[in-house]
Amino acid sequence: MTATSPKPALLSSLSPGVSTVVRYILGILAGVGALLLRDFLSPFFGQHNPYHTAWLAVVFSAWYCGLGPSIVTVIIGATGIWYWFLPPIHQLNGKAVPEISGLLGFLVFSAIIIALGESTRRSIAKREHAEQDLRRAHEELEQRVRERTAALQKRTAEVIEKATLLDLANDAIFIKTKTKTAGDAISYWNKGAERLYGWTASEAVGRNPAELLRTSYPIPLAQIEQHEVWEGELSHSTRDGRRIIIASRWTTLRNESGAPVGWMEINTDITDRKRAENAARSLSGRILSLQDDERRRIARGLHDSLGQYLAALKMQLGLMSMSNGDHSTLISEASDIVDRCITETRTVSHLLHPPLLDEAGFGSAARWFVEGFAERSGIAVDLSLPPDLGRLQSDVEITLFRALQEALTNVHRHSASAKADIRVALERNQVRLEVQDYGTGMAPETLRQLHEGAGKTGVGVAGMRERVRELGGYITIQSDPHGTLLTVVLPIAHSGQLSEQSERRSKIPA
């Protein structure tokens, strides 16, 4: 009760316990002082109405000292008036009954004054507390505003610094954000993007990037945006209409609740690099074609020269073995060796470039190779060819045969499979070759390196992939612990092109 009293500056600076004692002392002094003052004024007022100075003491105590000190002041005043000023004077007895009504009135009005003073004091105390709370809240708000302003200024400086660094980057960097009306819109466009695409920041900001750059995506845009981080190749258009290939890296931007609000793209122009890669791939394919032509020449040379010489030697040795002499046994053994040489020469010649590939086409060459492979390796091979396969373009037949050779060689070396299935199918404007084994499959790391074209996996699959890409086809490899499936798909040329290829193939010199 008293703790909430409004105090003078002197009292407010004291501790609560000391302040209470001081207020009671002031209340006592006020009551005693009022009595002394009334006694001093007695020559002027006489003994009648002795309550003048007591009212002042009660008002003072009620206003400054609080409820308890005010009651003490009233008690001192009433007792002093009863003893000093009411007849009989200086006696505390019941002979002053006629003045009892005045004393009761003093007590009642003192109670009213104390009640009004306490009510006023409490109202003032509540108002002061409210003002203090309001001042504290205002000070806290000002402090928070200063802190937030300082943090915002610091963050703004950091953003400006980062934006300056982004402008120094050679890569094109822009941010697209989601909007409720226009869909995705560019909200940041650095200097690198201006240099690469030709549009200034003021021209690009607010526009849809897919429409502005006429983007071609390798997969649907919705799938790209589902990734937290995505990397891939995109095709864009510049302001002057050029189409460029860029290596793009996307990062999802999220708000405080974790919802995606936009994406940052970092794009690098790789058009020249892709052209160089295509040129190298084309050169590699041309080298492989020249290699096939060279193998064809070597095969014909082995067959037409060394094969003929060995055949003549065999006939001569046969004549010598029929004559009488002591070297018939040696000659017979030499004849057997020559037979093996002829067989080996024919095998090597056919493996380098089977004559059936030129004479009868891929179907016949595939049957011959599969039969020989099954006999040499002990692996059961099931070959399924379409009845209407016919002749294909020379490059297509060679590529299919080399892919078949490489695939079966890998089955024999790595799969530990007891059987293999080969399926050839003619589809619309393309031919499909599938080689399926039922072995142990590939390790995930090996499969990843094959897909990425890593050099550690050897040159067989890489060479096969280059052959297929040169002809506009593609290769897929699927593997699990139950086996591996290799698929080669190549486009098929028209009949007129097939005739031209056949004529050109027949003109190749031996």
VEXDREN-2710 file (C-alpha; in Angstrom, 1 decimal):
% VEXDREN-2710
k/r/px/py/pz
1/MET/0.0/0.0/0.0
2/THR/2.6/2.5/1.1
3/ALA/5.1/1.2/-1.5
4/THR/3.0/2.7/-4.2
5/SER/2.7/6.2/-2.6
6/PRO/3.9/9.1/-4.5
7/LYS/7.0/10.5/-2.7
8/PRO/8.9/13.8/-2.8
9/ALA/12.3/13.7/-4.4
10/LEU/14.0/13.2/-1.0
11/LEU/11.8/10.2/-0.1
12/SER/12.0/8.6/-3.5
13/SER/15.8/8.5/-3.2
14/LEU/15.6/6.4/0.0
15/SER/15.3/2.7/0.3
16/PRO/11.8/1.3/0.9
17/GLY/12.4/0.5/4.6
18/VAL/13.9/3.9/5.4
19/SER/11.3/5.7/3.4
20/THR/8.5/4.1/5.5
21/VAL/10.1/5.1/8.8
22/VAL/10.6/8.7/7.5
23/ARG/7.0/8.9/6.5
24/TYR/5.8/7.9/9.9
25/ILE/8.1/10.3/11.5
26/LEU/6.7/13.1/9.2
27/GLY/3.2/12.1/10.2
28/ILE/4.0/12.3/13.9
29/LEU/5.8/15.6/13.4
30/ALA/2.8/16.9/11.5
31/GLY/0.4/16.0/14.3
32/VAL/2.6/17.4/17.0
33/GLY/3.4/20.5/15.0
34/ALA/-0.3/21.1/14.4
35/LEU/-1.0/21.0/18.1
36/LEU/1.9/23.3/18.9
37/LEU/0.8/25.7/16.2
38/ARG/-2.8/25.7/17.6
39/ASP/-1.5/26.4/21.1
40/PHE/0.6/29.3/19.7
41/LEU/-2.6/30.7/18.0
42/SER/-4.8/30.3/21.1
43/PRO/-4.5/34.1/22.0
44/PHE/-6.2/34.8/18.6
45/PHE/-8.7/32.0/18.4
46/GLY/-9.4/31.2/22.0
47/GLN/-10.5/27.7/23.0
48/HIS/-13.3/27.4/20.5
49/ASN/-12.9/25.3/17.4
50/PRO/-9.4/23.8/18.0
51/TYR/-9.3/21.8/14.8
52/HIS/-7.9/24.5/12.3
53/THR/-4.3/23.4/12.3
54/ALA/-5.2/19.7/12.7
55/TRP/-7.0/19.8/9.3
56/LEU/-3.7/21.0/7.7
57/ALA/-1.7/18.2/9.4
58/VAL/-4.3/15.6/8.2
59/VAL/-4.2/16.9/4.6
60/PHE/-0.4/16.9/4.6
61/SER/-0.1/13.4/5.9
62/ALA/-2.9/12.1/3.6
63/TRP/-1.1/13.6/0.6
64/TYR/2.5/13.0/1.3
65/CYS/2.8/10.3/3.9
66/GLY/0.3/7.7/3.1
67/LEU/-2.5/5.8/4.9
68/GLY/-0.6/4.6/8.0
69/PRO/1.1/7.9/8.8
70/SER/-2.2/9.8/8.2
71/ILE/-4.0/7.6/10.8
72/VAL/-1.2/8.3/13.3
73/THR/-1.5/12.0/12.6
74/VAL/-5.3/11.9/13.2
75/ILE/-4.8/9.9/16.5
76/ILE/-2.2/12.4/17.7
77/GLY/-4.3/15.4/16.7
78/ALA/-7.5/14.0/18.3
79/THR/-5.7/13.0/21.5
80/GLY/-3.9/16.3/21.8
81/ILE/-7.1/18.3/21.2
82/TRP/-9.0/16.3/23.7
83/TYR/-6.2/16.8/26.3
84/TRP/-5.2/20.4/25.7
85/PHE/-8.0/22.3/24.2
86/LEU/-11.3/20.7/25.3
87/PRO/-12.5/21.5/28.9
88/PRO/-11.6/20.4/31.4
89/ILE/-8.1/21.0/30.0
90/HIS/-5.2/18.6/30.8
91/GLN/-7.6/15.8/31.8
92/LEU/-8.5/12.7/30.0
93/ASN/-12.0/11.9/31.4
94/GLY/-15.6/12.0/30.4
95/LYS/-16.3/15.5/31.6
96/ALA/-15.8/16.9/28.0
97/VAL/-18.8/15.1/26.7
98/PRO/-20.4/18.2/25.2
99/GLU/-17.5/18.5/22.8
100/ILE/-17.6/14.9/21.8
101/SER/-19.7/15.7/18.7
102/GLY/-17.0/18.1/17.4
103/LEU/-14.3/15.5/17.9
104/LEU/-16.4/12.8/16.1
105/GLY/-16.9/15.3/13.3
106/PHE/-13.2/15.8/13.1
107/LEU/-12.6/12.1/13.0
108/VAL/-15.2/11.5/10.3
109/PHE/-14.0/14.3/8.1
110/SER/-10.4/13.3/8.7
111/ALA/-11.4/9.8/7.5
112/ILE/-13.0/11.3/4.4
113/ILE/-9.9/13.4/3.7
114/ILE/-7.6/10.4/4.2
115/ALA/-9.8/8.3/1.9
116/LEU/-9.9/11.0/-0.8
117/GLY/-6.1/11.5/-0.4
118/GLU/-5.5/7.7/-0.6
119/SER/-7.7/7.4/-3.7
120/THR/-6.0/10.4/-5.3
121/ARG/-2.6/9.1/-4.3
122/ARG/-3.3/5.7/-5.8
123/SER/-4.6/7.2/-9.0
124/ILE/-1.5/9.3/-9.3
125/ALA/0.6/6.3/-8.5
126/LYS/-1.1/4.2/-11.2
127/ARG/-0.7/7.1/-13.7
128/GLU/3.0/7.4/-12.8
129/HIS/3.5/3.7/-13.1
130/ALA/1.7/3.7/-16.5
131/GLU/3.8/6.6/-17.6
132/GLN/7.0/4.8/-16.4
133/ASP/5.9/1.6/-18.3
134/LEU/5.2/3.7/-21.3
135/ARG/8.5/5.4/-21.2
136/ARG/10.3/2.0/-20.7
137/ALA/8.4/0.6/-23.6
138/HIS/9.2/3.6/-25.7
139/GLU/12.9/3.4/-24.8
140/GLU/12.9/-0.4/-25.6
141/LEU/11.1/0.3/-28.9
142/GLU/13.6/3.0/-29.8
143/GLN/16.5/0.6/-28.9
144/ARG/15.0/-2.1/-31.0
145/VAL/14.5/0.3/-33.9
146/ARG/18.1/1.4/-33.6
147/GLU/19.3/-2.2/-33.5
148/ARG/17.1/-3.2/-36.4
149/THR/18.2/-0.2/-38.4
150/ALA/21.8/-0.9/-37.7
151/ALA/21.3/-4.6/-38.7
152/LEU/19.4/-3.5/-41.9
153/GLN/22.2/-1.1/-42.8
154/LYS/24.8/-3.8/-42.2
155/ARG/22.9/-6.3/-44.3
156/THR/22.3/-3.7/-47.0
157/ALA/26.0/-3.1/-47.1
158/GLU/26.7/-6.8/-47.3
159/VAL/24.2/-7.2/-50.1
160/ILE/25.7/-4.3/-52.0
161/GLU/29.1/-5.8/-51.5
162/LYS/28.0/-9.2/-52.7
163/ALA/26.2/-7.7/-55.7
164/THR/29.4/-5.9/-56.6
165/LEU/31.3/-9.1/-56.4
166/LEU/28.7/-10.9/-58.6
167/ASP/29.0/-8.1/-61.1
168/LEU/32.8/-8.8/-61.3
169/ALA/32.1/-12.5/-62.1
170/ASN/32.5/-13.6/-65.8
171/ASP/29.6/-15.9/-65.5
172/ALA/26.0/-14.8/-66.1
173/ILE/24.2/-14.7/-62.8
174/PHE/20.5/-13.9/-62.4
175/ILE/17.8/-14.6/-59.9
176/LYS/14.2/-15.4/-60.8
177/THR/11.5/-15.2/-58.2
178/LYS/7.9/-16.4/-58.1
179/THR/5.2/-13.8/-58.5
180/LYS/1.4/-14.1/-58.1
181/THR/0.5/-12.5/-61.4
182/ALA/3.3/-13.0/-64.0
183/GLY/4.8/-16.4/-62.8
184/ASP/8.6/-16.5/-62.7
185/ALA/10.2/-13.1/-63.1
186/ILE/13.9/-11.9/-63.1
187/SER/14.6/-9.9/-60.0
188/TYR/18.5/-9.7/-60.3
189/TRP/20.6/-9.5/-63.5
190/ASN/24.4/-9.1/-63.1
191/LYS/26.9/-7.6/-65.5
192/GLY/28.0/-11.0/-66.7
193/ALA/24.5/-11.7/-67.9
194/GLU/24.5/-8.3/-69.7
195/ARG/27.7/-9.2/-71.5
196/LEU/26.6/-12.8/-72.3
197/TYR/23.0/-12.2/-73.4
198/GLY/23.0/-8.5/-74.5
199/TRP/20.1/-7.3/-72.4
200/THR/20.7/-4.7/-69.7
201/ALA/19.5/-5.2/-66.1
202/SER/16.7/-2.6/-66.6
203/GLU/15.5/-4.5/-69.7
204/ALA/15.7/-8.0/-68.1
205/VAL/14.3/-7.4/-64.6
206/GLY/10.6/-8.3/-64.3
207/ARG/10.5/-10.5/-67.4
208/ASN/10.1/-14.3/-67.6
209/PRO/13.6/-15.8/-68.2
210/ALA/12.3/-18.7/-70.2
211/GLU/10.5/-16.4/-72.6
212/LEU/13.3/-13.8/-72.7
213/LEU/16.0/-16.4/-73.4
214/ARG/13.8/-18.9/-75.3
215/THR/15.2/-21.6/-73.2
216/SER/15.4/-25.3/-74.4
217/TYR/15.4/-27.6/-71.4
218/PRO/16.8/-31.2/-71.4
219/ILE/14.0/-32.3/-69.1
220/PRO/10.7/-30.6/-68.1
221/LEU/11.1/-27.4/-66.1
222/ALA/9.0/-28.7/-63.3
223/GLN/11.5/-31.5/-62.7
224/ILE/14.4/-29.1/-62.6
225/GLU/12.7/-26.9/-60.1
226/GLN/12.1/-29.9/-57.8
227/HIS/15.8/-30.2/-57.2
228/GLU/17.5/-28.3/-54.4
229/VAL/20.6/-28.0/-56.7
230/TRP/20.6/-28.9/-60.4
231/GLU/23.3/-28.8/-63.0
232/GLY/22.9/-29.4/-66.7
233/GLU/23.2/-27.9/-70.2
234/LEU/20.6/-25.5/-71.6
235/SER/20.2/-23.8/-75.0
236/HIS/19.6/-20.0/-74.9
237/SER/19.1/-17.2/-77.4
238/THR/21.0/-13.9/-77.1
239/ARG/19.6/-10.5/-78.0
240/ASP/21.0/-10.7/-81.5
241/GLY/19.3/-14.0/-82.1
242/ARG/22.3/-16.3/-81.7
243/ARG/21.7/-19.7/-80.1
244/ILE/24.3/-20.6/-77.4
245/ILE/24.9/-23.6/-75.2
246/ILE/25.4/-22.9/-71.6
247/ALA/26.4/-25.0/-68.5
248/SER/23.7/-24.0/-66.0
249/ARG/23.8/-24.4/-62.2
250/TRP/20.5/-23.8/-60.3
251/THR/20.1/-23.2/-56.6
252/THR/16.7/-23.1/-54.9
253/LEU/16.1/-20.0/-52.7
254/ARG/13.7/-20.4/-49.7
255/ASN/12.1/-18.1/-47.3
256/GLU/12.2/-18.3/-43.5
257/SER/9.5/-21.0/-43.4
258/GLY/11.4/-23.1/-45.9
259/ALA/9.0/-22.6/-48.9
260/PRO/10.8/-22.1/-52.3
261/VAL/10.5/-18.4/-53.5
262/GLY/12.9/-18.4/-56.4
263/TRP/16.1/-19.8/-58.0
264/MET/19.6/-18.4/-58.7
265/GLU/21.1/-19.4/-62.0
266/ILE/24.8/-19.3/-62.7
267/ASN/25.4/-19.8/-66.5
268/THR/28.7/-20.3/-68.4
269/ASP/28.9/-20.1/-72.1
270/ILE/30.3/-23.5/-73.5
271/THR/29.3/-23.0/-77.1
272/ASP/32.8/-23.0/-78.4
273/ARG/33.7/-26.0/-76.2
274/LYS/30.7/-28.0/-77.5
275/ARG/31.7/-27.2/-81.1
276/ALA/35.2/-28.4/-80.4
277/GLU/33.8/-31.5/-78.8
278/ASN/31.6/-32.2/-81.8
279/ALA/34.5/-31.6/-84.1
280/ALA/36.6/-34.0/-82.1
281/ARG/33.8/-36.5/-82.1
282/SER/33.4/-36.2/-85.8
283/LEU/37.1/-36.7/-86.3
284/SER/37.1/-39.7/-84.0
285/GLY/34.2/-41.2/-85.9
286/ARG/36.1/-40.6/-89.2
287/ILE/39.2/-42.2/-87.7
288/LEU/37.1/-45.2/-86.7
289/SER/35.7/-45.4/-90.3
290/LEU/39.2/-45.2/-91.7
291/GLN/40.2/-47.9/-89.3
292/ASP/37.4/-50.2/-90.6
293/ASP/38.5/-49.6/-94.1
294/GLU/42.1/-50.4/-93.2
295/ARG/41.0/-53.6/-91.5
296/ARG/39.1/-54.5/-94.6
297/ARG/42.2/-54.0/-96.7
298/ILE/44.4/-56.0/-94.3
299/ALA/41.8/-58.8/-94.3
300/ARG/41.8/-59.0/-98.0
301/GLY/45.5/-58.8/-98.1
302/LEU/45.9/-61.7/-95.7
303/HIS/43.4/-63.7/-97.6
304/ASP/44.5/-63.0/-101.1
305/SER/48.3/-63.0/-100.6
306/LEU/49.5/-64.9/-97.5
307/GLY/46.6/-67.3/-97.7
308/GLN/47.3/-68.1/-101.3
309/TYR/51.0/-68.6/-100.6
310/LEU/50.3/-70.9/-97.7
311/ALA/47.9/-72.9/-99.9
312/ALA/50.6/-73.3/-102.6
313/LEU/53.1/-74.4/-99.9
314/LYS/50.6/-77.0/-98.7
315/MET/50.2/-78.4/-102.2
316/GLN/54.0/-78.6/-102.6
317/LEU/54.4/-80.4/-99.3
318/GLY/51.6/-82.8/-100.3
319/LEU/53.5/-83.8/-103.4
320/MET/56.7/-84.2/-101.5
321/SER/55.0/-86.4/-98.9
322/MET/53.8/-88.8/-101.7
323/SER/57.4/-89.3/-103.0
324/ASN/59.7/-91.9/-101.6
325/GLY/62.1/-90.4/-99.0
326/ASP/63.1/-90.3/-95.4
327/HIS/61.4/-86.9/-94.7
328/SER/57.8/-88.0/-95.1
329/THR/57.1/-87.6/-91.3
330/LEU/58.5/-84.1/-91.1
331/ILE/56.8/-83.1/-94.3
332/SER/53.5/-84.4/-92.9
333/GLU/53.9/-82.4/-89.7
334/ALA/54.8/-79.3/-91.7
335/SER/51.6/-79.9/-93.7
336/ASP/49.6/-79.9/-90.4
337/ILE/51.3/-76.7/-89.3
338/VAL/50.5/-75.1/-92.6
339/ASP/46.8/-76.2/-92.1
340/ARG/46.7/-74.5/-88.8
341/CYS/48.3/-71.3/-90.3
342/ILE/45.7/-71.2/-93.0
343/THR/42.9/-71.7/-90.4
344/GLU/44.4/-69.0/-88.1
345/THR/44.9/-66.6/-91.0
346/ARG/41.3/-67.1/-92.0
347/THR/40.1/-66.6/-88.4
348/VAL/42.1/-63.4/-87.9
349/SER/41.0/-62.1/-91.3
350/HIS/37.3/-62.7/-90.5
351/LEU/37.6/-61.2/-87.0
352/LEU/39.3/-58.1/-88.5
353/HIS/36.5/-57.7/-91.0
354/PRO/34.3/-60.7/-91.8
355/PRO/33.7/-60.9/-95.6
356/LEU/30.1/-61.8/-94.8
357/LEU/29.6/-58.3/-93.5
358/ASP/30.3/-56.9/-97.0
359/GLU/28.8/-59.8/-99.0
360/ALA/25.7/-60.8/-97.0
361/GLY/25.2/-58.0/-94.4
362/PHE/25.0/-57.8/-90.7
363/GLY/22.6/-60.7/-90.2
364/SER/24.9/-63.3/-91.7
365/ALA/28.0/-61.8/-90.1
366/ALA/26.3/-61.8/-86.7
367/ARG/25.3/-65.5/-87.0
368/TRP/28.9/-66.5/-88.0
369/PHE/30.4/-64.5/-85.1
370/VAL/27.9/-65.7/-82.5
371/GLU/28.5/-69.3/-83.4
372/GLY/32.2/-69.0/-83.3
373/PHE/32.0/-67.0/-80.0
374/ALA/29.8/-69.7/-78.4
375/GLU/32.1/-72.4/-79.5
376/ARG/35.3/-70.6/-78.2
377/SER/33.8/-69.3/-74.9
378/GLY/31.4/-72.0/-73.9
379/ILE/28.7/-69.4/-73.3
380/ALA/25.2/-70.3/-74.7
381/VAL/24.1/-67.4/-76.9
382/ASP/20.6/-67.0/-78.3
383/LEU/20.5/-64.7/-81.4
384/SER/17.1/-63.3/-82.5
385/LEU/17.1/-61.5/-85.9
386/PRO/14.0/-60.1/-87.6
387/PRO/13.2/-62.0/-90.8
388/ASP/13.0/-58.8/-92.9
389/LEU/16.3/-57.4/-91.7
390/GLY/17.9/-57.1/-95.1
391/ARG/20.8/-54.9/-95.9
392/LEU/21.5/-51.8/-93.9
393/GLN/23.7/-48.8/-94.4
394/SER/27.4/-49.8/-94.5
395/ASP/28.3/-47.6/-91.4
396/VAL/25.3/-48.9/-89.5
397/GLU/26.2/-52.6/-90.2
398/ILE/29.8/-52.0/-89.2
399/THR/28.8/-50.2/-86.0
400/LEU/26.3/-52.9/-85.0
401/PHE/28.9/-55.6/-85.6
402/ARG/31.6/-53.8/-83.6
403/ALA/29.1/-53.2/-80.8
404/LEU/28.2/-56.9/-80.8
405/GLN/31.8/-57.9/-80.7
406/GLU/32.6/-55.5/-77.8
407/ALA/29.5/-56.5/-75.9
408/LEU/30.1/-60.3/-76.1
409/THR/33.8/-59.8/-75.3
410/ASN/32.8/-58.0/-72.1
411/VAL/30.3/-60.7/-71.3
412/HIS/33.0/-63.3/-71.6
413/ARG/35.6/-61.3/-69.6
414/HIS/33.6/-59.7/-66.8
415/SER/30.1/-61.0/-66.3
416/ALA/30.6/-64.7/-65.4
417/SER/27.3/-65.4/-67.2
418/ALA/26.6/-68.8/-68.6
419/LYS/24.2/-67.5/-71.3
420/ALA/23.5/-64.4/-73.3
421/ASP/20.6/-63.2/-75.3
422/ILE/21.0/-61.0/-78.4
423/ARG/17.9/-59.3/-79.9
424/VAL/17.8/-57.2/-83.1
425/ALA/14.6/-55.3/-83.9
426/LEU/13.6/-53.0/-86.7
427/GLU/11.6/-50.0/-85.5
428/ARG/10.4/-46.9/-87.3
429/ASN/13.4/-45.4/-89.0
430/GLN/15.8/-47.1/-86.6
431/VAL/17.4/-50.4/-85.7
432/ARG/17.8/-51.6/-82.1
433/LEU/20.4/-54.1/-80.8
434/GLU/20.1/-55.5/-77.3
435/VAL/22.7/-57.7/-75.6
436/GLN/21.6/-59.2/-72.3
437/ASP/23.7/-61.3/-69.9
438/TYR/22.7/-62.9/-66.6
439/GLY/25.9/-62.5/-64.7
440/THR/26.9/-60.5/-61.6
441/GLY/26.3/-57.1/-63.0
442/MET/28.4/-54.0/-62.7
443/ALA/29.5/-52.1/-59.6
444/PRO/27.7/-48.8/-59.2
445/GLU/31.0/-46.9/-59.5
446/THR/31.9/-48.7/-62.7
447/LEU/28.4/-48.0/-64.2
448/ARG/28.7/-44.3/-63.2
449/GLN/32.1/-44.1/-65.0
450/LEU/30.7/-45.7/-68.1
451/HIS/27.8/-43.2/-68.2
452/GLU/30.3/-40.3/-67.6
453/GLY/32.8/-41.6/-70.2
454/ALA/35.6/-41.9/-67.6
455/GLY/38.8/-43.2/-69.0
456/LYS/39.3/-45.8/-66.3
457/THR/36.7/-48.0/-67.9
458/GLY/38.7/-48.7/-71.1
459/VAL/38.4/-47.6/-74.7
460/GLY/36.0/-50.4/-75.8
461/VAL/32.8/-48.9/-74.6
462/ALA/34.1/-45.3/-75.3
463/GLY/34.9/-46.3/-78.9
464/MET/31.5/-47.9/-79.3
465/ARG/29.8/-44.8/-77.9
466/GLU/31.7/-42.6/-80.4
467/ARG/30.7/-44.8/-83.3
468/VAL/27.1/-44.6/-82.3
469/ARG/27.1/-40.9/-81.7
470/GLU/28.7/-40.2/-85.1
471/LEU/25.7/-41.9/-86.7
472/GLY/23.2/-40.0/-84.6
473/GLY/22.3/-42.9/-82.3
474/TYR/22.7/-43.6/-78.6
475/ILE/23.7/-46.3/-76.2
476/THR/22.2/-47.2/-72.8
477/ILE/23.6/-49.5/-70.2
478/GLN/21.5/-50.9/-67.4
479/SER/23.0/-53.2/-64.7
480/ASP/22.0/-54.8/-61.4
481/PRO/23.1/-58.0/-59.5
482/HIS/21.0/-60.1/-61.9
483/GLY/22.8/-59.1/-65.1
484/THR/23.5/-56.3/-67.6
485/LEU/21.6/-55.0/-70.6
486/LEU/23.3/-53.0/-73.3
487/THR/21.1/-51.3/-75.9
488/VAL/22.3/-49.7/-79.1
489/VAL/19.8/-47.6/-81.2
490/LEU/20.8/-46.3/-84.7
491/PRO/18.8/-44.5/-87.3
492/ILE/18.2/-46.3/-90.6
493/ALA/19.0/-44.7/-94.0
494/HIS/16.7/-44.7/-97.0
495/SER/17.0/-47.3/-99.8
496/GLY/18.6/-44.9/-102.1
497/GLN/21.4/-44.2/-99.6
498/LEU/21.8/-47.9/-99.1
499/SER/22.4/-48.5/-102.8
500/GLU/25.0/-45.6/-102.9
501/GLN/26.8/-47.1/-99.9
502/SER/26.9/-50.6/-101.4
503/GLU/28.5/-49.2/-104.6
504/ARG/31.0/-47.2/-102.7
505/ARG/31.9/-50.2/-100.6
506/SER/32.5/-52.4/-103.6
507/LYS/34.9/-49.8/-105.0
508/ILE/37.3/-49.8/-102.0
509/PRO/40.7/-51.1/-103.3
510/ALA/42.0/-54.4/-101.9
END
